[in-house]
């Protein structure tokens, strides 16, 4: 499980998104104080954990990583709209860009999972069907 690069990508993305639970969005406002952020963050962390632990089912793992990336883009868009609406009043912390990095890591993980799946399929094709004796 840990010898594959996609596992490292997914673990880093999960760690970044889980760190958002403990970080502040702005001066005294945390991400978990606003319930839509909290719900989206819980969904994304659970999807990343599901993708991280489903390494035996590569297609499911790839789809889960892509779905997590899409929902994380929605979370980042919501944070960006919030920033543009209140940019003169608050200064956002660096944790507000964690979802962007997590999306990049999820996409890299999905690409690595897809390349592993292609490699397994080509090796299976080379092996051919089993002959009965």
QUIZI-V346497 format. One record per pair of residues at least 12 apart in sequence whose ideal C-beta (glycine too) atoms are under 7 Angstrom apart, sorted by the first residue. I is the first residue (numbers start at 1). GAP is how many residues later the second one is. Records with the same first field share a line. If there is no record, write none. Layout:
I->GAP + GAP
This chain:
1->54
4->112
5->107
6->103 + 106 + 107
7->45 + 48
9->96 + 99 + 100 + 103
10->38 + 41 + 42 + 55 + 99
11->41
12->93
13->35 + 89 + 92 + 93
14->31 + 34 + 35 + 38
16->82 + 85 + 86
17->24 + 27 + 28 + 31 + 81 + 85
18->27
19->79
20->21 + 75 + 78
21->20
23->70 + 72
24->69 + 71
25->67 + 68 + 70 + 71
26->64 + 65 + 66 + 67
27->63 + 64
40->31 + 34 + 35
41->34
43->28
44->24 + 27 + 28 + 31
47->17 + 20 + 21 + 24
48->20
50->14
51->13 + 14 + 17
58->55 + 58 + 59
59->58
61->52
62->48 + 51 + 52
65->41 + 44 + 45 + 48
66->44
68->38
69->34 + 37 + 38
72->27 + 30 + 31 + 34
73->30
75->24
76->23 + 24 + 27
79->17 + 20
83->13
